[in-house]
């Protein structure tokens, strides 16, 4: 934990667990606002500089207490606020959705160059998709939130994916929820096949977009 968190927990006002939870949620909400604003500004600047908008849309959320508890228990941790803070890195999640795969790596580079963000972990499920066919680029970063107890760094997960990947992931999520994580084999097979079709489609769409942009430059 950072010094700010330790001071917060030592303060007499936070003896009650409910008060601690409120403060943790305040930190997560603040981090969500801060990372969303930062990404919107980066996107606006990219548009102004390059006449191109890499981000189609941004979605941000905070995990529900029930979801956090399930993940802690699933990962072998006791369901406590301290374990949540130290071991669950995606309480705050931000999803960036763009049009084409090269946009993903452009955004990854832009985010990585921000001096106030500390990169903790990267997982590239585009170069190495999950067995299910899932593709996305994941980054865990920490950013400073300023409180009356000082600077506290809060972890945030950023997922970057294309529109097609996001559509597929949404369908996979609904399928997993409907069948409680154990869908029929034929549905799993069709999901994998659909992921392969999406990869082919994205390659063709990228080529077509590059051809169109050539004419834009000529004009």
FENWO-V391688 format. One record per backbone hydrogen bond with DSSP energy under -1.0 kcal/mol. CO is the residue of the C=O (numbers start at 1). NH is the residue of the N-H. If there is no record, write none. Layout:
BEGIN
co=CO nh=NH
co=CO nh=NH
END
This chain:
BEGIN
co=2 nh=6
co=3 nh=7
co=4 nh=8
co=5 nh=9
co=6 nh=10
co=11 nh=14
co=12 nh=15
co=16 nh=20
co=17 nh=21
co=18 nh=22
co=19 nh=23
co=20 nh=24
co=21 nh=25
co=22 nh=26
co=23 nh=27
co=24 nh=28
co=25 nh=29
co=26 nh=30
co=27 nh=31
co=28 nh=32
co=29 nh=33
co=30 nh=34
co=31 nh=35
co=32 nh=36
co=33 nh=37
co=34 nh=38
co=35 nh=39
co=36 nh=40
co=37 nh=41
co=38 nh=42
co=39 nh=43
co=40 nh=44
co=41 nh=45
co=42 nh=46
co=43 nh=47
co=44 nh=48
co=45 nh=49
co=46 nh=50
co=47 nh=51
co=57 nh=97
co=59 nh=95
co=61 nh=93
co=64 nh=68
co=65 nh=69
co=66 nh=70
co=67 nh=71
co=68 nh=72
co=69 nh=73
co=70 nh=74
co=71 nh=75
co=72 nh=77
co=73 nh=76
co=78 nh=80
co=80 nh=84
co=81 nh=85
co=82 nh=86
co=83 nh=87
co=84 nh=88
co=91 nh=63
co=92 nh=157
co=93 nh=61
co=94 nh=159
co=95 nh=59
co=96 nh=161
co=97 nh=56
co=97 nh=57
co=98 nh=163
co=101 nh=104
co=101 nh=105
co=102 nh=106
co=103 nh=107
co=104 nh=108
co=105 nh=109
co=106 nh=110
co=107 nh=111
co=108 nh=112
co=109 nh=113
co=111 nh=114
co=114 nh=117
co=118 nh=142
co=121 nh=140
co=123 nh=125
co=123 nh=138
co=124 nh=128
co=130 nh=133
co=134 nh=130
co=136 nh=125
co=137 nh=160
co=138 nh=123
co=139 nh=158
co=140 nh=120
co=140 nh=121
co=141 nh=156
co=142 nh=118
co=143 nh=154
co=145 nh=152
co=147 nh=150
co=150 nh=147
co=152 nh=145
co=154 nh=143
co=156 nh=141
co=157 nh=94
co=158 nh=139
co=159 nh=96
co=160 nh=137
co=161 nh=98
co=162 nh=166
co=163 nh=167
co=164 nh=168
co=165 nh=169
co=166 nh=170
co=167 nh=171
co=168 nh=172
co=169 nh=173
co=170 nh=174
co=171 nh=175
co=172 nh=176
co=173 nh=177
co=174 nh=178
co=175 nh=179
co=176 nh=181
co=179 nh=182
co=184 nh=188
co=185 nh=189
co=186 nh=190
co=187 nh=191
co=188 nh=192
co=189 nh=193
co=190 nh=194
co=191 nh=195
co=192 nh=196
co=193 nh=197
co=194 nh=198
co=195 nh=199
co=196 nh=200
co=197 nh=201
co=198 nh=202
co=199 nh=203
co=200 nh=204
co=201 nh=205
co=202 nh=206
co=203 nh=207
co=204 nh=208
co=205 nh=209
co=206 nh=210
co=207 nh=211
co=208 nh=212
co=209 nh=213
co=210 nh=214
co=211 nh=215
co=212 nh=216
co=213 nh=217
co=214 nh=218
co=215 nh=219
END
